[in-house]
């Protein structure tokens, strides 16, 4: 009797490859290791993917799609775009802090693989940054319109905010022990948005974040 194909095999391989690439990088990861993590043979990997490069891109696509489905921009009736921007940035940070294996893939993409398969990898890297900036800029423009955010140049402000968020994630990836006590997505997002919030919104966000803003010893 012929063996029935496992309908969940591809998903299992993606999950196994996420961990393997996240822990070992691209060069250190092996199809044998991925197969072992998924409890299948190496031949089962080749049934779905032509090789390690194709599997790596499939993993990137999976997590990018999941990230974008999870991080939907929603502008609530109360608080307007300022509240939506804080929530979006908080959700983005929390997503990465809670999915370390998936987050490390971005580090592999930005460092180890920057000089390999250059056109596809550079475009993947750019797409992620462009997507983040575009969403932040959209919310800043909405905040200008509803009066909840004070912004002179939404494009420049979006670049600064996005760069800060990416920098936080990179520090968490590089030296988690140094920054772990500060890696609270909601608090960090409140600090980032506070400087643009109008009225008492900025002061309230800074107070709620619980950070000290005076000179530090």
C-alpha positions in Angstrom: 0.0 0.0 0.0 1.5 3.3 -1.0 2.6 5.7 1.8 0.3 8.7 2.2 2.1 12.0 1.8 2.3 14.1 5.0 0.2 17.2 4.4 2.1 19.0 7.2 5.6 18.1 6.0 6.3 21.4 4.4 5.3 23.3 7.5 7.4 21.1 9.7 10.4 21.6 7.4 9.9 25.4 7.6 9.8 25.2 11.4 12.9 23.0 11.6 14.8 25.2 9.1 13.9 28.3 11.1 15.6 26.9 14.1 18.6 25.5 12.1 19.3 28.7 10.2 18.7 30.9 13.3 21.1 28.9 15.4 23.8 28.0 12.8 23.5 30.7 10.1 23.3 29.8 6.5 26.8 28.4 6.1 26.5 26.2 9.3 23.0 24.9 8.6 22.7 21.6 6.8 19.9 19.8 5.1 20.8 16.7 7.2 20.4 18.8 10.3 17.1 20.2 9.2 15.8 16.8 8.3 16.8 15.5 11.7 15.0 18.3 13.5 11.9 17.6 11.4 12.2 13.8 12.0 12.3 13.0 8.3 14.9 11.8 5.8 17.0 14.2 3.7 15.0 12.9 0.7 11.9 14.4 2.2 13.5 17.8 2.2 14.3 17.5 -1.5 10.7 16.5 -2.1 9.7 20.1 -1.3 12.9 22.1 -1.9 15.6 22.0 -4.5 18.3 22.8 -2.0 19.4 24.9 1.0 19.1 28.2 -0.8 15.5 27.6 -1.9 14.6 26.4 1.6 16.2 29.5 3.2 14.1 31.8 1.0 11.0 29.8 1.8 11.7 30.3 5.5 12.1 34.1 4.9 8.9 34.3 2.9 7.0 32.4 5.6 8.1 34.7 8.4 7.7 37.9 6.4 4.1 36.8 5.5 3.3 35.9 9.1 4.8 39.2 10.4 2.7 41.2 8.0 -0.5 39.3 8.7 0.1 39.8 12.5 1.0 43.5 12.3 -2.0 45.1 10.8 -2.3 48.9 11.1 -5.5 49.7 13.0 -6.5 53.3 13.9 -8.9 53.3 16.9 -11.6 55.9 17.4 -10.1 57.0 20.7 -6.5 58.3 20.6 -6.3 58.4 16.8 -3.1 57.8 14.9 -0.8 58.4 17.9 -2.3 55.4 19.7 -2.2 53.3 16.5 1.5 54.2 15.9 2.4 53.2 19.5 0.5 49.9 19.1 2.1 49.2 15.7 5.6 49.8 16.9 5.0 47.9 20.1 3.6 44.9 18.2 6.6 45.0 15.8 9.1 44.9 18.7 7.1 42.3 20.6 6.9 40.0 17.6 10.6 40.0 17.2 11.3 39.6 20.9 9.0 36.6 21.1 10.2 34.9 18.0 14.0 34.8 18.5 14.7 32.1 15.9 12.8 34.0 13.2 14.3 37.3 14.2 17.8 35.8 13.9 17.1 35.0 10.3 17.1 38.8 9.6 20.5 39.0 11.1 21.7 36.2 8.9 20.2 38.0 5.9 21.8 41.3 6.8 25.3 40.1 7.7 26.4 36.6 6.6 24.5 36.6 3.3 24.8 40.2 2.2 27.4 39.2 -0.4 25.6 36.1 -1.6 22.8 35.7 -4.2 23.0 39.5 -4.0 20.0 40.6 -6.0 17.3 38.5 -4.2 18.8 39.0 -0.7 19.2 42.7 -1.0 15.7 43.0 -2.3 14.3 41.0 0.7 16.2 43.2 3.1 15.0 46.4 1.4 11.4 45.1 1.3 11.3 44.6 5.0 12.7 48.1 5.8 10.5 49.8 3.2 7.4 48.0 4.5 8.2 49.2 8.1 8.9 52.8 7.0 5.8 52.9 4.8 3.5 51.9 7.6 5.1 54.3 10.1 4.9 57.1 7.6 1.2 56.4 6.9 0.4 56.6 10.6 2.4 59.8 10.9 0.5 61.4 8.1 -2.8 60.3 9.6 -1.6 61.8 12.9 -1.0 65.1 11.2 -4.6 65.0 9.9 -6.3 64.1 13.2 -4.1 66.3 15.3 -2.7 63.5 17.5 0.8 63.8 16.2 3.0 66.8 15.4 5.4 66.0 12.5 7.1 68.4 10.2 8.3 65.8 7.7 6.6 62.4 7.9 9.2 60.7 5.6 12.1 61.8 7.8 10.3 61.0 11.0 9.4 57.5 9.7 13.0 56.9 8.8 14.2 57.9 12.3 11.5 55.9 14.1 12.1 52.8 11.9 15.8 53.0 12.3 15.4 53.2 16.1 13.2 50.1 16.1 15.6 48.1 13.9 18.5 49.2 16.1 16.7 48.0 19.2 16.2 44.6 17.7 19.8 44.4 16.5 21.1 45.2 20.0 18.8 42.6 21.5 20.1 40.0 18.9 23.8 40.9 19.5 23.9 41.3 23.3 20.6 40.2 24.8 22.1 40.1 28.4 22.9 43.8 28.2 19.6 45.1 27.0 17.0 42.4 28.1 15.7 44.5 31.0 14.9 47.3 28.6 13.2 45.1 25.9 9.6 45.8 26.6 7.8 46.6 23.4 5.0 48.7 24.8 7.4 50.9 26.9 9.9 51.4 24.1 7.1 52.3 21.6 5.7 54.8 24.1 9.1 56.5 24.4 9.5 56.6 20.6 6.1 58.1 19.9 6.1 60.5 22.9 8.2 63.2 21.2 5.6 63.5 18.4 2.4 63.2 20.5 0.4 66.4 20.9 -1.0 67.9 24.1 -0.5 65.8 27.2 -0.1 62.6 25.1 3.7 62.9 25.0 4.2 63.5 28.7 1.7 60.7 29.6 3.5 58.2 27.3 6.9 59.0 28.9 5.5 58.7 32.4 3.7 55.4 31.6 6.9 54.0 30.1 8.6 54.2 33.4 12.0 55.3 32.1 14.2 58.0 33.5 15.0 60.8 31.1 17.4 62.9 33.2 21.2 62.7 33.2 22.4 59.2 34.2 25.4 58.5 36.3 
